[in-house]
Amino acid sequence: MQPLHSPYKRQSKKLPIPVLGLGLVMLLNFASPTSSCTEQERSSLLKFLSELSQDGGLAVSWQDATDCCKWDGISCSQDRTVTDVSLASRSLQGHISPSLGNLTGLLRLNLSHNLLSGALPQELVSSSSIITIDVSFNRLKGDLNELPSSTPTRPLQVLNISSNRFTGEFPSSTWVAMKNLVALNASNNSFTGHIPTNFCANSPYFAVLELSYNQFSGSIPTGLGSCSMLRVFKAVHNNLNGNLPDELFNATSLECLSFSNNDLEGRFDGTPVVKLSNLVVLDLGGNSFNGTIPDSIGQLSRLQELHLDHNKMYGELPSTLGSCKYLTTIDLKGNNFSGNLEKVNFSTLPNLKTLDIYMNNFSGTIPESIYSCSNLTALRLSENNFHGQLSSGIGNLKYLSFLSLAGNSFTNITKALQILKGSRNLTTLLIGRNFMKEVIPQDENIDGFENLQILTIENCSLSGNIPLWLSKLPNLRLLDLSGNQLAGPIPGWINSLNHLFYLDISSNSLTGESPITLMEMPMVTAMHNETYLDPWFFELPVYSDPSLQYRVLTALPTGLNLSKNNFIGVIPPQIGAIPGELNSLNFLSAFDVSNNDLEGPIPTGPQFSTFPSSSFAGNPKVCSPMLLHRCNSAQASPTSISTNQYVNKAVFAIAFGVFF
C-alpha cells in the first residue's frame, strides 16, 4: 500500500441541496383545520394515490369519505382549496400522476426523498398556480420537456429536480415563461448540451442556479452576467471549457461561484474577480487555470472558502490573503506555488479550519503564525520543501484532527512526537518520508495520542525496534512502518491493538519467528472486522495512489504485510495451509500468497476460481487443477506447512482487498 497522503482529483464534499434557494421563497401557510376540499381535488388526489405502487401508509389516512384537507400531508386555505402536498421521505414508489396538475390552487409540492420513477409530468411545471416543486432524490428519468414558446407566464419560483436520472438536452425555451423563477436545482442528473443563456433575461429575480454533476458542455454563457440578483452559480463536475467570461463578473451579487472539475482555463490573475465583493465561496479547483493569486484577492473581504486546487498556478502567496479574515478553507493543493509561507500573516485568519497546500513547491519553515489559527482542524503541508523541526506552537491547535507533513525534510522525530502527543483530538497523523536515518524513539513516556486512528511513518530509514509506546494507542486502526530499518522481533504485545485492521511493517530488518500472538489479532481472526461498522470520516480525503481516494475509514482494505524482512522458523499453522473455508468469504476480491513455501491443494469453488494462477506462484508444493502441478489422491486434503530454516528477505505476505 502506498503512503496515505497523496490526493489526486478533488471531490466535492457538499451535497448540492438548494437550501438557500428554498429559503428565498418560503411562504406562510394559512391552513384551516375546519376547511373542506372540493370533489375535484379529492378525486385528483385519489388518482395520484392509485398510481403509487407503495403509498407509505397514505391509504389509511386518505379515505374517500373524509375531508381531504385533513388527510396526511395535505393543507388547505380558508376557501377550501388544497395549497400544499407535502409527502417528503415517505418511501413512496410508483409514478407521479399528472392529476396533481388539476389542483388549481396548489402552491407547493414536495415529493422529495422517495423512490418515485417515470417522468415529471409537464402539467406540474406548466401549472398556473404552483410556485414550488421539489422532487429531488427520487428515480425520475427521461427528458425534461420544453414548454411551447407561446406558454403564458407561469408562477413557478423554485424547481428542485436534483438527484434523479433525467437525461437529454437541457431545456432552453421553457424558461421564457418562468418570469418569476428564483431558484433552479438540476444537479446530480445526466443532462447534456449547453447551459441556457436566458435565465435572467426572463426572470429578474433569478438567484440560484445549481447544475453540478451533469454532462453540460461548451462555455459559460455570458448572459448570466446580467443576473443582478444571482447569488449562487454552481456547475461542478461537468465538461465546461474555455475561459471565465468577463461579463460573468458583472453579476456582483454572487456569493457562491463554483466550477470545480471542468476543463476551464485561462489566467486567474487576469480575471476581474475583485468585482465580486460579496463572494463567500470561490471554487475553481480541478481545471487548467494558470497565473498567480493577485494582490487584489484581499479585497474579497467576505470570502470564506478559497479552492484553487489541481490547476497550473504558480508564484508566491500574496500577503493580502491575510486580509480575508473570514476564511475557513484554503485549498491550493496540486499546483506549482512556491516561496515562503512567512509572507502571509495567518494570525489574522482566526476562523481558518482547513489549510491544504499539498504537492506544491513551498519552502522554508512552518510559519509560527499558523499556530495562531486556534480553530484549525485539518493541516496538510505534505509534498513540499519544508525543513526544520516541529515547533511546540502546534500545541495551540486544540482542535487539530488531521495532520499530514509527509514528503518534506523535517528533522528530530523524537521532538515531533513529544510535541504532537499533546494534540488530544488528533485522529490522523501522516509523517512519512521525513526524519531520514534517525532513530525511532523508544521513550515509554510518549503517551497521549488516545484518539489516534491512522499513523504512517513510512520510508524514513528509521532504525531501532518497534517501540513500546505504540501499544498505548488504544484506537489505532491503521499503522504503516514500512520502508525503514527497524530490527528485532515483532513484539508480543501486537495483539493488544484490538482495533487495528491494517498493518504494514514490510521492507524492514525485522528478525525472529513470527509470534503466535500476531495470529490472535482481531484483524486476522474476525470474519467481519468491527471497523467496518464505524462511520468515521477523514477530515480530508487520503489516497493510497492517484486513482484511489478514501474519504471514509470503512473503505480502507484490511491488510497484513510482513514481506521483505529476515524472519525465520515455521509459518504459524493458523495461516499455513490454504483453508477451504476461504471460499465462504464472498467479499474477498484479492488474494495473493505467492512466493512462499506453502503446500497442499488449493481450495476449489466459486470464489477461488476467480483468482489468477499468479496468486499462488512461487509455492512449488501447492497443487491444483488450474496449475501444472496437479493433486494426486494423497494430496486430496490440506496437509502441513513447512518453511526453509531461514528465508532471506521474505517469508510471507497476506493481503486481503475487501471492497464492496
ROVOKOL-266656 format. One record per atom (N, C-alpha, C): x, y, z. Coordinates in steps of 0.2 Angstrom, whole numbers, plus 5000, padded with zeros to 4 digits. Layout:
! ROVOKOL-266656
XYZ/...
END
This chain:
! ROVOKOL-266656
500449945000/500050005000/500450065000/500350114996/500750174995/500550225001/500950275002/500850315008/500150355007/499850355013/499150385013/499150465013/499350495008/499350575009/499350605002/499250574997/499350604990/498650614987/498350664987/497650674984/497750684977/497250664973/497350674966/496850724963/496250704961/495750744959/495250764964/495150824966/494750844972/494050824970/493750794975/493050784975/492650834980/492050854977/491650904981/491450864987/491450894993/491150864999/490550895001/490150934997/489550964998/488950934994/488450914997/487850894994/487550954991/487350954984/487051004981/486351014982/486151034988/485451044990/485351124991/484851144987/484751224987/484451254993/484751244999/484451275005/484351345004/484851385001/484751455000/484151474996/484151434990/483651444985/482951434989/482851384992/482151374995/482051425001/482551445004/482451495009/482251565006/482351575000/482151634997/481451644996/481151584996/480451594994/479951554998/480151545004/479751515009/479151565011/478551535010/477951575011/477551555017/477151595020/476751575026/476151535023/476051485027/475451435026/474851445030/474351475027/473751485031/473251425030/473451375035/472951315034/472451325039/471851295038/471251295042/471051225043/471051195050/470851135051/470051125049/469651175049/468951165048/468751165040/469251185036/469051185029/468951115026/468651115020/468451055016/468651065009/468951015006/469151024999/468651004994/468751024988/468151014983/468250944981/467650924977/467650854975/468250844969/468350894965/468850884960/469550874963/469650914969/470350904972/470350834975/469850814978/469850744981/469950694976/469650694971/469750644965/470450644962/470750704962/471350714959/471950684964/471850694970/472250664975/472250594975/471650564975/471550494975/471850464968/471750494963/472050474957/472850464957/473150514961/473850514962/474050454967/473650444972/473750384976/473650324972/473250314968/473150254964/473650234960/474150284958/474650264953/475350254957/475250254964/475850234968/475850154969/476450124968/476450054970/476550044977/476850094981/476950094988/476750164990/476250164995/476050234997/476250255003/476750215007/476950235013/476450245018/475850215018/475350215023/474850275022/474850305016/474450365015/473750335014/473650275012/472950255011/472550245017/472850245023/472550245029/472250305031/472550365029/472350425030/471850455025/472050435019/471650465013/471050425012/470550435016/469950405015/469450445011/469150415006/468650455001/468150495005/467850465010/467350495014/467550555018/468150565020/468350615024/468550675020/468650725024/468850795021/469650785020/469750795013/470450795011/470950845014/470650895016/471050945020/471350925026/471050865029/471350835035/471750775033/471850765027/472250705025/473050715027/473350665028/474050675030/474450705024/474850755026/475250785020/474950835016/474250855018/473850895014/473650955018/473751015015/473551085018/473151125014/472651155017/472151195013/472151265015/471951315011/471751385013/471151385016/470951445018/470251455021/469651455016/469851455010/469251445005/469251375002/469451325006/469351255004/469751234998/470351264997/470751244991/471451214994/471551164991/472251124993/472851174990/473251184995/473851234994/474451194994/474551144998/475151104999/475051034999/475551004995/475550924996/476350914998/476350895004/477050885007/477150815009/477450775005/477550705006/478250685005/478750725008/479450705008/479550645012/480050605010/480350545014/479750505017/479350485012/478850435014/478850365011/479450355008/479550285004/479050274999/478850324996/478350324990/478650294984/478350244981/478550214974/478050224969/478250224963/477750224958/477850294954/477350314950/477450374945/477050434949/477250484946/476950554949/476350564944/475750564946/475150564942/475050644939/474950654933/474850714930/474150754934/473750704937/473150734940/473350784945/473950794948/474150844953/474050914950/474150914943/474050974939/473351004939/472850964941/472150984942/472051024948/472551024953/472451054959/472551134958/472051164956/472051234953/472351284959/472351264965/472551314970/473251294973/473551234971/474151214973/474751264973/475051274978/475651314978/476251284979/476251234983/476951194985/476851124984/477251094981/477351014980/477950994982/478050954987/478650924990/478550844990/478950814985/478950744985/479650714985/480050754988/480750734988/480950674993/481550644992/481750594996/481250534996/481050514990/480650454989/480950404984/480550364981/480850314976/480350314970/480150374969/479750384963/480150384956/479750354951/480150344945/479650374939/479950364933/479550384927/479750464926/479250494923/479350564920/479150614925/479350674925/479050734928/478450764924/477850754926/477350774922/477350854920/477350864914/477350934911/476850974914/476250944916/475650984919/475851014926/476450994929/476651024935/477051084934/477551074929/477951134928/477651184925/477051174921/476751224917/476051244921/476051224928/475451244932/475351314932/474751344933/474651414933/474551434941/474751384945/474751404952/475351384956/475651334954/476251304959/476851354958/477051374964/477651414965/478251374967/478251314970/478751274972/478651204971/479151174967/479151104966/479851074968/479751024972/480350994975/480250914974/480550884969/480550814968/481250784968/481750814972/482450794972/482450724976/483050694974/483150624977/482650574976/482450564970/482050514968/482350474962/481950434958/482250404952/481950424946/481750484945/481350514939/481850514934/481650494928/482050494922/481750524916/482150524910/481850544904/482050614903/481850644898/481950714896/481550764900/481750824901/481350874904/481050914898/480450904897/480150934891/480151004890/480251034884/480251104883/479451124883/479351184886/478651214886/478651254879/478051254876/478051294870/478151364871/478451404866/478651474867/478051514868/477451494866/476851534867/476551524874/476851484878/476651474885/476551544889/476051554892/475951624896/476451614902/476551674905/476951674911/476751634917/477151594919/477051544925/477251574931/476951554937/477151574943/477751544947/477951484944/478551444947/479051484949/479251484956/479851514958/480451474960/480251414963/480851364964/480651294961/481151274957/481151204954/481751164956/481651114960/482251064963/482050994960/482450984955/482450914952/483050874953/483450894958/484150864958/484150794961/484650764959/484750694962/484250644959/484150644952/483750604949/484050574943/483750544938/484050514932/483850544926/483750614926/483550644920/484150644915/483950644908/484450644903/484250694898/484650694892/484450734886/484650804887/484550844882/484750914881/484350954887/484651004890/484351044895/483851094891/483251104894/482851144890/483051214890/482851254885/483051324885/482451374884/481951354880/481351394879/480951394885/480951344889/480551334895/480551394899/481151424900/481251474905/481051544903/480851544896/480551614894/479851624898/479551574899/478851584903/478951584911/479551574913/479651574920/479951644922/479551694922/479751764924/479851774931/479551724935/479651734942/480151684946/480551644941/480951594944/481551624948/481651604954/482151624959/482651574959/482551504960/483051454961/482851394957/483451374954/483351304950/483951264951/483751204954/484251154955/484151094951/484651074946/484551014942/485250974943/485550984948/486150944949/486050874950/486650834949/486550754950/486050724945/486150744939/485750704934/486250694928/485950684922/486450674916/486250714910/486050784912/485850824907/486550844902/486350854896/486950874891/486750934888/487150954883/487051024880/487351084883/487251134881/487451204884/487051224889/487351264894/486951304899/486551354895/485951364896/485551414893/485751484895/485651534891/485951604892/485351654895/484751624895/484151674895/483851674902/484151644907/483851644914/483651714916/484151754916/484051824919/483651874915/483751864908/483351904903/482651894904/482451834907/481651824908/481451834915/481951814920/481751824927/482151874930/481951934932/482451974935/482551954942/482251904945/482351894952/482751824953/483051804947/483451744947/484051744952/484051694957/484651704962/485051644963/484751584961/485151514962/485151474956/485751454954/485751414948/486251354950/486051294951/486451234953/486351184948/486951174944/486951124938/487551074939/487751064945/488351024946/488150944945/488750914943/488650834942/488150824936/488350854931/487950834925/488450824919/488250834913/488750824907/488650884902/488550944906/488551004902/489251024898/489151054892/489751064889/489751134886/490251154883/490351224880/490551274885/490551334883/490751384888/490251414892/490451454897/490051484902/489651544899/489051544898/488651594895/488751664897/488951704893/489051774895/488451814898/487851784896/487251814898/487051814905/487351764909/487251764916/487551824920/488051864916/488251924919/487751974920/487151974917/486652024918/486152004924/486351944927/485951924933/486051964939/485752024940/485952064945/485752034952/485351984952/485151954959/485451894960/485851864955/486151794955/486651794961/486551744966/486951744972/487351674972/487051624969/487351554969/487351534961/487951514959/488051484952/488551424953/488351364953/488751304954/488651264948/489251244945/489251194939/489851144940/489851114946/490451074947/490351004943/490950974941/490950914938/490550914932/490650954927/490350954920/490950954915/490850964909/491350964904/491351034901/491251084905/491351154903/492051174901/492151214896/492851234893/492851304892/493451334890/493551404889/493751444895/493751504894/493951554899/493251574903/493451604909/492851634913/492751704909/492151714906/491951774903/491951834907/492251894905/492251954909/491551974911/491151964907/490451984908/490151944915/490351884916/490151854922/490251894928/490751934929/490951964935/490552034935/490052044931/489652094932/489052074936/488952014938/488451984942/488751994950/488752054952/489052074958/488752054964/488152024964/487851994970/488051924971/488451894967/488651824968/489051814975/488751764978/489051744985/489451674984/489251634979/489551574978/489651564971/490251554969/490451534962/490851474962/490651424959/490951354960/490951314953/491551314950/491551274944/492151224944/492251194950/492751144950/492651084946/493251054944/493250994940/492850994933/493051044929/492851054922/493551064918/493451094912/494051094908/494151174906/494051214911/494151284911/494851304911/495051364908/495751384908/495751454908/496451484907/496551554907/496951574913/497151634913/497551664919/497051684924/497151664930/496651684936/496851754937/497451774937/497551844939/497351894933/497151864928/496851914923/496151924923/495751894928/495051894929/494951954933/494351994932/494152044937/493752014943/494051964946/493651934952/493551984957/493952034958/493852084963/493252114963/492852114957/492252144957/491652114961/491852044962/491352004966/491452024973/491252074976/491452094983/491052064988/490452024986/490051994990/490251914991/490751894987/490951824986/491151794993/490851734995/490951695001/491351634999/491151604993/491451544991/491651544984/492351534983/492651534976/492951474975/492651424971/492951364970/493051354962/493751354960/493951344953/494351284953/494351234958/494851184958/494751134952/495251094951/495151044946/495051064939/495451124937/495351144930/496051164927/496151204923/496851214920/497051294920/496751324926/496951394926/497751404928/497951454926/498651474927/498751544930/499351564931/499451634933/499551624941/499551684944/499651694951/499051714955/499051714961/498451744965/498651814966/498151864963/498351934963/498351964970/498652014971/498652054977/497852074979/497552084973/496852114974/496352064978/496652004979/496251954982/496051974989/496452014992/496252044999/495652084999/495452114993/494852154993/494152114994/494252044993/493652004994/493551995002/493352045005/493352045012/492851995015/492351965012/491851925014/492051845013/492651835009/492751775007/492951725013/492551665012/492651615017/493051545015/492851535009/493151475006/493551494999/494151474999/494551484993/494851414990/494551384985/494851324982/495151334975/495751334974/496151334968/496551274966/496351224970/496751164969/496751134962/497351094961/497351054955/497251094949/497651154948/497751194942/498451194940/498651254937/499351254935/499551324937/499351344943/499551414946/500251404949/500551464950/501251474952/501351534956/501951544958/502151614961/502051604969/502151654972/502151664980/501451684982/501251664988/500551684990/500651764992/500151804990/500151874992/500051884999/500351935002/500251945009/499551975010/499151995005/498552025006/498051965007/498251905006/497751845008/497551855015/498051885020/497851885027/497351935028/497151975023/496552025024/495851995023/495851935021/495251895020/495151865027/494951905032/494951875039/494351825041/493851815036/493351765037/493551695034/494151695031/494251625028/494251565033/493851515031/493851455034/494251395031/494351405024/494651355020/495051385015/495751365015/496151375009/496451315006/496251295000/496451234997/496851254990/497451244991/497851264985/498251204982/498151144984/498551084983/498551074975/499151034973/499151014966/499351074962/499751124964/499951174959/500651184959/500951244957/501651254957/501851314961/501451324966/501551384971/502251374974/502551424976/503251424978/503351484983/503951484986/504151534991/504051514998/504051565002/504051555009/503351575012/503051535016/502351555019/502451615024/503051635026/503051685031/502751745028/502651755022/502451815019/501651825021/501351775022/500651785024/500551775032/500251825035/500151835042/499551795044/499651725045/499051685047/498651705053/499051745058/498651765064/498051815063/498051835057/497451875055/496851835052/496951765052/496451725050/496151675056/495851705061/495651665066/495151615065/494751615059/494251575058/494451515054/495151515052/495351465047/495351395050/494951345047/494951275049/495351225045/495351245038/495751195034/496251235030/496851215030/497451235026/497751175022/497651175016/497951115012/498351145006/498951135007/499451155001/499851104999/499651044999/499950984997/500250984990/500750954988/501050954982/501151024978/501551064981/501751124978/502551124979/502851184979/503551194980/503651244985/503251254990/503451294996/504051274999/504451325002/505051305006/505051345012/505651335016/505751375022/505451325028/505251365033/505051335039/504251345040/503951305044/503251325045/503151385049/502851435046/502751505050/502351495057/502651525062/502351525068/501651555068/501551595064/500851625064/500251575062/500451525059/499951465058/499651445065/500151445070/499851415076/499451465080/499351525077/498851565080/498151555077/498051505072/497351485070/497051435074/496851455080/496651415085/496051365083/495651385078/495151335075/495351285070/495951285069/496251245063/496051165065/495751135061/495651055062/496051015057/496151045051/496551005046/497151045043/497751015043/498351045041/498750995037/498751015030/499150965026/499651015022/500350995024/500951035021/501350985017/501050925016/501450865013/501750885006/502250855004/502550854997/502750924995/503150964999/503351024998/504151025000/504451075001/505151085003/505251115009/504851105014/504951125021/505451085024/505751125029/506351095033/506251115040/506751095044/506751115051/506451075056/506351095062/506051055067/505351075069/504951035071/504251055073/504251095079/503851155078/503851195084/503351175089/503451195095/502951175101/502351215100/502351275096/501751315095/501151275092/501351215089/500751175086/500351155092/500551155098/500151135103/499551175105/499551235102/499051285102/498451265098/498551215093/497951195089/497551145092/497151165097/496751115101/496251075098/496051095092/495551055088/495851025082/496551025082/496850985076/496650915076/496350895070/496250825070/496650785064/496750825059/497150795053/497750835052/498350795052/499050825051/499450785046/499650815041/500050775036/500650825034/501250795036/501850835035/502350795030/502050735027/502450685023/502750725017/503350695016/503750715010/504050785010/504350795016/504750855016/505350845019/505750885023/506350875025/506450895033/505850875036/505850895044/506350845047/506650865053/507050835057/506850825064/507150785068/507050775075/506350745076/506350675075/505650645076/505450635083/505950635087/505850625094/505450685097/505750745095/505450805097/504750815094/504650795088/504050805085/503450765088/503650695090/503150655093/503050685100/503550705104/503450735111/502950795110/503050835105/502550885105/501850865103/501850825098/501150805095/500750765100/501050735105/500650685109/500150725113/500250795114/499850835117/499250855113/499250845107/498650855102/498050805103/497650815108/497150765111/496650745105/496550795101/496050775096/496350745089/496950735089/497250715083/497050635081/496750635075/496550565073/496950535068/497250585063/497650565058/498250595058/498850555058/499550585058/499950555052/500150585047/500450565042/501150605041/501750565043/502350605044/502950565040/502750525036/503250485032/503750525028/504250495026/504750525021/505050595024/505150595030/505550645034/505950605039/506350645043/506750625048/507250565046/507550575040/507950525037/508450495041/508550435042/509050395045/509150415053/508550435056/508550455063/508450385066/508350385073/508250335077/507450345080/507050295079/506350295081/506350295089/506050345092/506150355099/505850295102/506150265108/505950215112/505650235118/505550305119/505350335125/504650315127/504650275133/503950255135/503550315138/503850365139/503450425141/503050465135/503150435129/502750465124/502050435125/501650465129/500950445130/500550495127/499850485127/499450535124/499150495117/499050535112/498850505106/498250465107/497850475112/497250425114/496750425108/496650475104/496150465099/496450455092/497150445092/497450425085/497250365082/496950365076/496750315072/497150295066/497550345063/497950325057/498650355059/499150315058/499850335059/500250305054/500650345050/501050325045/501750355046/502250315047/502950345047/503350305042/503150305036/503550255031/504050285028/504550245025/505050265021/505550325024/505750315030/506150365033/506850335035/506950275033/507550235035/507750245042/507250245047/507250245054/507550175056/508050185061/508250125065/507950115072/508150065075/507850045081/507349995081/507049975086/506549925087/505849955086/505349915085/504649935085/504549955092/504350025093/504350055100/503750035104/503850025111/503350005115/502750055116/502850125115/502350175115/501750165110/501950125105/501350115100/500850065103/501050025108/500549985112/500050025116/500150095117/499750135121/499250175117/499250155111/498750195106/498150155105/497650155110/497050115110/496550115104/496550165100/496150175095/496450165088/497050145088/497450145082/497150095077/496950115071/496650075066/497150055060/497550095058/498050085053/498750115055/499250065054/499950085056/500350065050/500750105048/501250095042/501950115044/502350065045/503050075047/503550055042/503250045036/503650015030/504250055028/504750025025/505250065022/505750095027/505850065032/506350085037/506850035038/507250045044/507749995045/507649965052/507049955054/506849935060/507149865061/507349845067/507649775068/507349745074/507549685076/507249655082/506649615080/506349585085/505749545083/505049585083/504549555080/503849585081/503649575089/503549635092/503349625099/502749585101/502749555106/502249505108/501549545110/501649615111/501049655113/500649675107/500849655101/500549675095/499749665095/499549605098/498849585098/498449625103/498749675107/498349715111/498049775107/498249785101/497949835097/497349815094/496849815098/496249775096/495849805090/495949865088/495549895083/495949905076/496649875077/497049885071/496749835065/496649865059/496449815053/496949825048/497449865048/497949875043/498649885046/499049835045/499749835047/500249825042/500749875041/501249865036/501949875039/502249825040/502949835043/503449805038/503249805031/503749775026/504349815025/504849785022/505449825020/505749855026/505849815031/506249825037/506849775038/507149775043/507649725045/507449685051/506749665052/506449635057/506749555057/506849525063/507049465064/506649425068/506849355069/506549315074/505949275071/505649245075/505049205072/504449245073/503949235068/503349275068/502949245075/502749295079/502449275085/501749255084/501549195088/500849175088/500349225089/500549275094/500049325095/499849375089/500249375084/500049415078/499449375075/499449315076/498849275073/498249275077/498349305083/497749315088/497449385087/497649425083/497449495082/496749485079/496249535081/495549535078/495549545070/496049575068/496149585060/496249525057/496549475060/496649405057/496049355058/495849355065/495349305067/494649325065/494449395065/493749415064/493549405057/492949375056/492649375049/492449445047/492149485051/491949545050/492249595055/492749635053/493049675057/492549735060/492649745066/492149795069/492249865066/492849875063/493049945059/492549955054/492249905051/491849915045/491149935047/491049945054/490349975056/490450045059/491150065058/491250135061/491150185055/490750235056/490550285051/491050345051/491650335054/492150395055/492350415048/492450485047/492650515041/493350545042/493750555037/494350595037/494150665037/494550705040/494450775039/494650795032/495150765029/495250775022/495350705019/495250695012/495250635009/496050615009/496150545010/496850525010/496850475004/497450465001/497450424995/498050374995/497950314993/498450264993/498850264986/498550294981/498850304975/498450354971/498650384965/498250434962/497550414960/497350354960/496750334957/496250304963/496550304969/496150284975/496050334980/495450354981/495350404986/494950374992/495150394998/494750365004/494550425008/493850435008/493550485012/493350455019/493150395019/492850355025/493350305027/493450295033/493950245036/493650175034/493050165034/492750095032/492950075025/493150125021/493350105014/494050075013/494450085018/495150055018/495149985018/495549945014/495549875014/495949855020/495749795023/496049755028/496749725025/497249735029/497949715026/498449705031/498849645030/499449625034/499949615030/500549655030/501049645026/501749645030/502049585030/502649575033/503249555029/503149575022/503649555017/504349595018/504849565015/505449595015/505749605021/505849555026/506149565032/506649505033/506849485039/507349425040/507049375045/506349365044/506049315049/506349245047/506349205053/506549135052/505949095055/506049025055/505548975058/504948955054/504448935057/503948895054/503348945053/503048945047/502448995047/501848965052/501549005056/501048985060/500548945057/500348895060/499848845057/499148885055/499048935059/498348975058/498349005051/498949015048/498849045041/499249005036/499348935038/499848895035/499548865028/499248805028/498948785023/498348825021/498248835014/497648875012/497048845014/496648875018/496048835021/495448845016/495048795015/494548795011/493948845013/493948855020/493448905022/493448975019/494048985016/494149055012/493649055007/493349005004/492849004999/492249035002/492149035008/491549075011/491549145011/492149175010/492249245011/492049275004/491449285003/491249304996/491349374995/491649415000/491849484999/492549484997/492949434997/493649434995/493749444988/494049504986/494149514979/494849514977/495349504982/496049504980/496349454985/496749404982/497149354987/497749344984/498349344988/498949334985/499449304990/499649244989/500149204994/500749184990/500849214985/501449194980/502049204984/502549164981/503249174983/503349154991/503049104993/503149075000/503349004999/503248965004/503448895004/502748855006/502248875004/501548835006/501548775002/501148725005/501048665002/500348645003/500148594999/499448564999/499048594993/498448564993/497948584987/497648654988/497548694983/497248754983/496448734983/496048774988/495348754988/495048774981/494548734979/494148744973/493448774975/493148804971/492548834972/492448904968/491848934969/491748994965/492149044967/492349054973/492749114975/493449104972/493849054973/494549044971/494549034964/494049014960/494149014953/494249084950/494049134954/494149204951/494849224952/495249194955/495949214956/496449194951/496849234948/497349204943/497849154947/498149114942/498649074945/499249104948/499449164946/499949204948/499849214956/499249214958/499149224966/499449174970/499649114967/499949054970/500649034968/500949074963/501549064960/502149064966/502649034964/503249034969/503148984975/502648944975/502448894980/502548824977/503148794976/503148734972/502848674975/502548674981/502248614984/501548624984/501248674982/500448684981/500248644975/499648624974/499448594968/498648614967/498448604961/497848624959/497648604952/497048594950/496848584943/497048634939/497148694941/497248754937/498048764936/498448724940/499148734940/499448674936/500048684934/500448624931/500548564936/500548584942/500648534947/499948514950/499748454947/499048434949/499148394955/498548394959/498548354965/498448274964/498748234968/498548164967/498148144973/497948084974/497448064979/497748074986/498448074987/498748084994/498748154996/498648194991/498648274992/497948294992/497448254993/496748274992/496548324998/496848315004/496648365009/497248405011/497148465014/497648505016/498148475021/498848485020/499248455024/499648505028/500248485031/500648535035/500948585031/501248635034/501648685031/502348685033/502748695029/503548695030/503848755028/504348775030/504748835028/505548815028/505948845024/506648845025/506848865032/507348845034/507548865041/507748935041/507948965036/508049035035/507849065029/507349105029/507149135022/507349215022/507749225017/508049295017/507549345014/507449395017/507049455014/506349445014/506049385014/505349375013/505149305016/504649305020/504349235022/503649235019/503249285021/502549285018/502249355018/501749355014/501449425014/500649405012/500249425017/499549415016/499249485014/498849485009/498449545008/497749535006/497249565010/496549555009/496349615006/496049625000/495749684997/495049674998/494749705003/494049705004/493649765001/493349754996/492949814993/492249794992/491749844993/491049824992/490849874986/
END
